[in-house]
Amino acid sequence: MLESKIFDIFKETIHNELEFIIKIYEEKNRSFMIEKLKLLKESYADLGTEILSNKNEDYLVIKHGDTWNNNYLFRYKEGQKYPDKAVIIDWQISCIGSPICDVACYIFFGSSRKELEHLDELLNCYYETLSKELAALGSDPEKCFPKKYFLESFRRYAPVGIAGMPMLAKMSSKKTHDYDISVDPEEKNFNKIFEGEMRDPEEYFNKIDGVFEYCIEHGFL
């Protein structure tokens, strides 16, 4: 199964990045954070297997599977402050699954603590927009995808996005992006993407630390 092989590659990469972060926290003597991240690392494989099997999942769609900012294109007309159109690209690892797995990954992959402080607003905006689209198609949103289930699903899938967040934060923090990953799948990971110097290691750490602290405070970790 292709998605299973790809998950194995991502799993190994995410494990390596979490281990990298854990070592930083060890240097800072942040024992509580170390404990939380070790638990996240240990549980990630089981959660991923559960997601791939769609175990206990009643609402399925074709999900994207790689919802980080670089896979979105926005169109701005001249003089406009906000985009009037957006498209999602790179559907190579799409598969059947919960739409909320994509939502959780998108939010945690691309947010700092500042954005997460508005998480309830973001989730309400998403659900209200989805409900309007479903109603326009003649469907009842509460039957197609109840809000209670939506919010429960977000908590269920949040650890997937949280675990992958350091990987994307590190990629975005690199000084250069001239990497070639063509051989990495044979090595069972994408670690070569993360080689090289970061622009600002302190800024990188502060971002992920803020996200982890928020997630612990709000029961996502």
N, C-alpha and C positions, 0 to 999 in steps of 0.2 A: 504494500500500500504506500503510495507516494507520500501522502500527508504524514504517515508514521515515520518514514525515513527522514523527512524534513524536520519533524518534531525532534527526532533524536539529535539532529545537528544543532537545532536551536537550544535544546536542553543542555547539551554539553557546553555550548557557548555561554548560556545564562549561568550555569553552575560556576564556570570560570570567573565570570564577572562578579558574581555574588561573593566568591572567595576573595577576589581582589578588594572588594569593599569591606569585607569582614576584617581583613588584615589592617586596613586603615583604621577601623574602629578599635582594633586591638591596640594599635599604637596610641590611640587617644583614651584608652582605658574606659570605653563605653560598654560595659559588660551587659547591660540590659538590651541594648541594640544588637550586640553580637548574638545574644540568645535568640532574639526574634528573627534575625536574618538566617541563622543556622536552621531554625525550624522551617522557614520559608524555602530554603534550599532543599531540605530533606523532603518536603511535601510536594515540591513542584512536579516531580516525575509522575506521582500518583494522580495529581490534579490534571496534568496533561493527558494521561491515559484515559481518564474519565471523560474529558472533553472530546477526545477523538472518537470515543465509543458512543457519545451522546447519551450516556447513562442518566436516567432520571430526568431527561429533557423532553418536554412536551411541545415546545414551539421551535421549529427548525426553519432555517432559510439557507440560501447560498451565502456563506459569509466570506469576507475578503481574506482574513487570516494574517494580514501584515499592515495594520492600520497605524502607521506613523506618518508624520507630517510630509515627508518627501514623496509619499504616494498620493498626494492630493494636489491638483492644479486649480488655481483660482484665476478667473478672468476679471480684470479691471478695465473699465472703459476710461478714456481720457478724462481727467478731472474728478474721477470718482474716488471716494475715500474707502468704500467698501466694495467687495466683489459682487458681481451680479450673476455669476455662474461658477459652479465647481464641478469637477469630475474626479473620479477615483481611478487611478491607474495601477498597473502591475497586479494582475489577478492570478499569477502563476500558481499560487498555493491555496487558492480558494477551495472550499469544501463545504459540505453540509454541516450546519451547527447552529448554535444559538446566536442571534444577532447581538446579544449583550456582551458576548466575548469580544467582539470587535469594538463595541462602545467602551468597555472597560480598558482595553488596550490603548485605544486612541486617547482617552482622557489621561491615563497615567503615563503613557509614553511621552506626551507633549506638554505636560503641565508642571509648573512649579507649585510651591505651597500657596503662592498668591492666587493662582487660578483655582486651586482646590478649595480655598476658602469659600468659593461660590459653587461648590459641587451640587448642592441641592437645586440651585437655579439652573445649572446646566442639565441635570437629569430631568427636571420638570419641562424645560424647553424641548428637550429631545422627545419626551413622551407626548407632549402636546402637539408637536409637529407631526409625529408619527400618527397620532390619533386623527388629526385633520385629514391626512392623506388616506388613511384607511376608510374614514367616513365618506370621503369624496368618491371612493371606489364602491360605495354601497355596503361596506362592512361595519360591524359593531366593534370598535376597538377593545371594549371590555371582554368580548368573546374571543377575538383574534389574539389579543395579547394584553391580559389584565395588568393594570398598573401595579397592583400588589406583587404579582409574579415578576414584573419587570424590576422592581426595587430589590426583591429577594435575589433575583438572578445577578444583579449588579454586585451585590456583596459576595455571591458565590464565585463570580469570575474575576473579581478585583485582584486577588493574588497573582493571577496570570500577568496582568498589566504591571503590577508592582514589581514582580520579579524581573520582568524585561526592561523596566525603566532605566536601571543603571547602564545597560548595554547601549540603549539609544542615546542616553545623556553623554556617554563617553564618545560615541561616534560623532555626535554633534560638536563635541568640545575639541576635536582634533585640529591641529594647525593646518594639516593638509588632508585632502581626500582623494589622493591619486593612488588608490589601492586596486589590486587585481585579485578577486576572490575566486577565479576560475578553478584553482586547484584545491581550494579549501574543503569542498564537500567530501573529497577523498580522505581528508584528514579528520572527518567527523565533527568539524566545528568551523566557525567563522572568525577565529581568533586573529587572523592576519588583518582583519578590518581595524582592529583596535590597537595595532602596533603603532608606535610613533608618539611624538610629544603632544601634550594637550596645550591649548592656548593659555588656559588659566586653571590649574589644578584646584586652587582654592574655590573658585567660582563653581567648578564641577562638583566638588564635595558639598558645598553649601546647598546646591540645588537638590541633590539626592537626599541629603540629611533632612532638609525641610520637608520633603515628600514623605520620607519614612516616619518622621515624627508625627506628621499629620495623620498618616495611616494608623499608627499605633493609638493616637489619641481618640480616633473615631472608630476603632474596632475593626479595621480592615486587616490588621496584622496581629 
